[in-house]
Amino acid sequence: MNTLTLKEASTNLPHIIAKTIKNSDETIIIGDDGAVIMIDKDYWEEIQETLLLLRDKKSLTALLEGHQQREQGFIPASKTMDEVFNDLPN
């Protein structure tokens, strides 16, 4: 994770954006009023998707049950992506 002052970030913003995207690394920009974190858009979308799944009790329960089954050596029958995510909007 990189940490920069607002002045440092503003002098070289295109390079910082390119580096953040290329390395999928977080960049903290600190100003007088606080700080923000710059991350790659695709990574942000992955985080949001994960949080959405973790907030859904049915999905979280299925995830935890699947982990328990695999720890016990059980391998469930495969499903297609459409079967797994049929209730999610496109």
Helices and strands as residue ranges (DSSP letters): E 2-5, H 6-11, H 13-23, E 27-31, E 34-38, H 41-55, H 57-71, H 81-84
